[in-house]
């Protein structure tokens, strides 16, 4: 993988956010100026025999103040969100080079000792059948596990085939078939460990680049080891 700046996109995101905020502020100022000019002109040219109702003027002033307050609140929330994202990016930078558990069906063998993954079960199951295939799609191992509780379960594979032979290093994939006591299939979401290569900061939040597992949001990471 090419070298990547640990935290990229921060400058452009900050610049974009600042530009949007400046445009919003200018737009609000222009709206206020137009309203005040219109109200002043209206009062200056009112019919002496039918002057403007004080309640009407007060209502108009209250409306423009409400809009101004909402705009300033939105600007404050946007600024707070920007600071939070920047803080999250700095914290996320500390996970570069570590293993993150995210959605995926890969099992990476780097040598002896095996590898691990995770399976999120929608509900309690009576059995879980794991099938592991190599890069060519050939099944190399199959394991049938007993009862499992709902939630995340750990999948440990020793890196050996069904005959007990150690398999070469490489990327393998696995599939899951989980069944309830009545034989019905249960939803099982597959998770894989991948090495964090870099942290990306954009308008849509903090994301991690995890190589072949793709780019995932920091909030979608189940575990960091």
N, C-alpha and C positions, 0 to 999 in steps of 0.2 A: 504493500500500500504506500502511496506517495506520502511524503511528510505533509502534514496539515497543521495549520495554526490551531492550537488547542481551543481557542474561543474565536470563532469567525463570525462575521456578519454583525458584530456588536456596533461598530461605528456607523454602518449604513442604517441599521435599525434605529439608532439613537437620532441620527440626522433626519430620517423620515418622520419619526415621532415628533421631533422638535418643529419641523416644517408644518405638519398637520396642526399642531397646537397653535402656532403663530397664525396660520390661516383662519383657524376657528376664532381666535381672539380678535383679529382684524374684522372678520365678518360680524361678530357680535357688536363691536364698536360702531361699525357702519349702520347696523340695524338700530342701535340706540340713537345715533345722530339723526337718522331719517325720521324716527318716531318723534323725537323732541322737536325737530323742525316742523313736522306736520302738525303736532299739537299746538306749537306756538303760532303757526299760521292760522290754524283753525280758531284759536282764541282771539287772535288779532282781528280776524274778519268775521267774527260772529255777529249774528243779528241782534242789535240792541234790544229789540222787542221780544226776542226769543233767545236769551243767552244760554250758553252751555250749562247743563246740569252739573253741579259740583260732584254729585255721586258718579256721573258718567266719567268725568275727568279723573276722579279718584280710582275708578275701576280700571281705566286705561293705564294709569301709572302703576297700579298694582300688577297688571298683566305683564308690563315690560319688566318690572322688578322680578317677577316670578321667573320669566324666561332667562333673565340675567343670572339669577341665582342657580337655576338648573344648569346653565352653561358653565358657570364657575365650578359647580360640583362635579360635572363631567370632566372638566380639565384637571381637577384635583385627583379624581379617581384614575384618570389616564396617567398622570405623573406618578402616582403611587404604584400602579401596575408596572410601569416602566422600571421603576427602582427595584421592584420585587423580582422582575425577570432578570435584571442585571445581577442581583444578588444570587439568584438561583444558578445563573451561568457560572459565576465564580465558584460556588460550592460544587457544581457539577464537574468543573475542571479537575477536581481532586480524584475523580473516578477514572480518568484516562489511564489506560493500561490494565485496568481491572476487568473482571468478568461480570457481565450483566445478564440477568435472566429475563428474556423477553419472548414474545410469541414466535414460535418457529418449531420445526421438526428435525433440526440438525443434531447430530452427535459427532463431535470432533474428537478423533483419536490423535494424540500427539506423541504417543509412546506407551510404555507399559504403565499400568495403574488404572486404566479404564477412564470413563467419563460419566457425566451426570446430566440430567435434564429435569423437567418438572411437568406434571400433568394436573390440570385443574378439573376436578370432577363436579358436575352439576348437583349430584346427590349421592347418597351412599350406594355402593355397588357390591355385587356378590363376587364378581371376577373382573380382572383387567388383563387382556391379551396384548402383548407388545410384540410387534414384528419389526425387525431391523434389516434394512437393505443397504447394499453398497452403491457406489456411484453408477453402476450399470443397471441397478434395479433388481439385482439378485438377492433373494433373502439369505442372510447369513446367520441370523439367530432369531429365536422366538422364545418368549417367556410368558408364562401365565401366572399372574399373581392372584392371591385370594381376596377376601373382603377388604374393602377400603372405605374410609369415611369421606364424606363430601368435603370439597376444598382441595387445596394444593397438596399433592403427594410427590415425593422425591423418587426419581427413576435413576438407579445406579446400574451401569453396564460395565462389566469387567473387560470389555474389548475382545472377547473370545466368541468363536462361533459355537454352534450346537454340539460340536465334537470336542470342545475344549481347546481348540487351537487358537493361539493369539493371532489376531488379524493385523494387517499392516496399518500404519498411520494414514489418516485421510478423513474425509467427511462422509459420514453415513447419515441415513435418514430413518425415522421410525414412524410407525402408525399405531393407533390405539383403538381397541374395541372394548368398551366397558359395558357390562350388562348388570341389570338389577336382579334381584332374587326371582322375579317373575319372568326373566329372560328378555325383557325389553332393553333396548339400547339406551345408554345414558350419554349425554353430551360430555365430551372430554376435550378440553382445550390444551394443545401441546405448547410447551415452552422449551427454549434452548438457551444455553450459555454462549455468549459471544464476547470477544474482547473489544472494549471501548477504544476507538481510535481517536475521536475528537468530539468536541462539544460545539454545537451549532446554535447560534442565537439569532432569532428572527422575530417578526411581528406576532407569529403564532406561538411563541414561547421557546423553551429550551428543548433541544433535541440531541440525541446521541447518535453518532455514526458507529455502527457495530459491524462493519465489514460486510460479509455475505448475508448477514441478517437484515441489512438495510439500515435506514434511519428511523429511529423511534422517539416518541416524546418521552421526556424524563418521567412523566406521570404514569407511563405505561410499563415502566421497569418494575418487576416484581421483587428482585433481589440483586444486591451487589456483593461480590465476594472477592 
